[in-house]
Amino acid sequence: MSAITKQTSIKKGFGTAILSDKVTDHANDPFVVKKVNKAFETLKKVG
């Protein structure tokens, strides 16, 4: 599935941006969940 994108000519920061109306959510991504759980465990240890 391709997203509709448009490139901007406004240059802020490091270059041009690609704007898209279809941004996916990574909240249930297994990689992200694993990293978040590891971060919680680290915070429990460190305080």
Summary of the structure (lengths in Angstrom):
residues: 47
radius of gyration: 17.3
end to end distance: 43.4
largest distance: 47.0
contacts: 64
relative contact order: 0.15
helix: 36%
strand: 17%
